[in-house]
Amino acid sequence: MPSAYRYDVDGEMPPIMTPAEFAKATGGTLSATAETVGWALGVYSDAIRRQCGWHVAPSLACAYVADGGRLIRLPAMSVSSVESVTAGGEVIDPSCYEWSQDGLLRFVRPCAAVRAGWRGVIVRYVAGSDDRGALQSTLVALVS
């Protein structure tokens, strides 16, 4: 599904915090069914994500179209796996590249991805944090 963060995610972009999680975190002082709580959680979640430039949480399968070259900076951090890299429809052997949790992918051997032109490489990866506690605490403070 297309996203505002320069890459696609599989499926819907889930909220960082649901109204039910918010009600639990606040001890029920604000109703989980209150329309304004849902709206505020959505607005503040989007603001956090826009500021960071990626979805942040939770962990999601992503696809990014990159330019060719020896180094690709994925628009994410907390990368937990690189599922595949393709260039011109050709699957690049994983032994040709290495990647870091910080979102860097480096080609260590010559391959089609190094020679690919603008928007010539597709990287499928998983990124995001499933430990949303700190983000949810921030949302509670903002919304309350």
N, C-alpha and C positions, 0 to 999 in steps of 0.2 A: 504494500500500500504506500503511495507517495506520501512523503512527509515534508515538513518545513525545514528539515535539518540537513539537506543536501544528500540524503540517502533514503532508501526505502526500508520499511520493516514489514515482516510477515504478519498480516492480520491488523487488528486495531491497536492503536496506541493506548495502553491502559493508563488510568490515572495513577499518580504517585500515591494518592491517598483517597479512599472512598469515603462517602459520608458516614457509613457505618463504622469505619476505622476511626474517623474523627470523633464520633459520638463516644466511642469506647475510650479514646485518649483523653477526652475532656470530662469523663465521668458522667456523660449524658447531660451536661449543662446546656448543650445546644443539640437540638433534635437532628437525628440522622436524616429525617425526611424534609427538613427545612430547605426550601428551594434556594435560599440565599447561601446556605452552607455549600451546597453542590456547586453553585455558580462560583463562589469565592475559591473553592478548592481547585476548580478548573482554571480560573484566571491566574491564580498564584502558581499553580503547577506549570502552566504555559510560560509564565514569566521566568521561572527558574530554568526551565529547559531552553528558552530562547537565550538567556544570559550565558548559559554553559555552551550553547551551540550544538547540543545533542540531547537525546531523550533521558539520559542519566539513569533512570530506573523504570522498570525492572530490567532484568536481563532479557534481551530480545534477539532474534535472528534478523540480520540486516544485510542489505546489498548496497554497495557503493560503486559508482562508475568513476574511475580515476583516469588520469593521464598516464601514458607510458613513462618509463624511466627507471632508474635504479632504486628509488625510494618513494613510497606512498605513505602519506599521513592520513589515516582513517579519521573521519570526523567523530571520534569517540575515544573514551578511555575505558578502563575496566574491560578490556577485550579478553574473553575467556577462550576463544578458539577462532581459527580461520578455517572455514569449511572448504572453500575452493577459490582459486584465482583463474580467470580465463582471459585470454587476449585473442581477439578476432575469432571467437568461437572455439579456440584451442584451450584445453585444460592444461594449466601449467603444473608440472610435477612439483609436489611439496618440497622435494629436496633442493629445488632452485631458489627457495626463499625462506626467510625466517621472519618472525614477527614478535612484537613485544606487547605486553599488557597495556602499555601506554598508547597503543594505536599506531605504531610504526610497523611497516612491512618493507623489508629490504631484500632485493634480489641479489643472491650471492653467486649466481652463475648466469651467464648470458642465456636469455630465453626470449620468446616472442613478446612478453610483457615489457621488457626493456626497450624493444624496438617499436612498440605500439605507439600510435599517435595520440592526439588529444582525445579524451574520453574513450580510449581503446582498451581499457582493462576493467573487468568487473571482479570485485572482491566480495565474497559472501562470508560473513563472520558473525559471531555472537558477542554482544557487548551490553554492559549495563550492570548495575548493582542490585542484588536482591535484598540487601540489607538497607532498607529504606528508613530506618529509625531516625537518623539525624535529619533527613529531609522532611519526614512527617512531623517531627518536633518543630521545625521551622514553619511548616504550614499551620500547625496548631497555633503558634504564636502570632502569625500573620492574620489568620481568620478570626481568632477569638477576640 
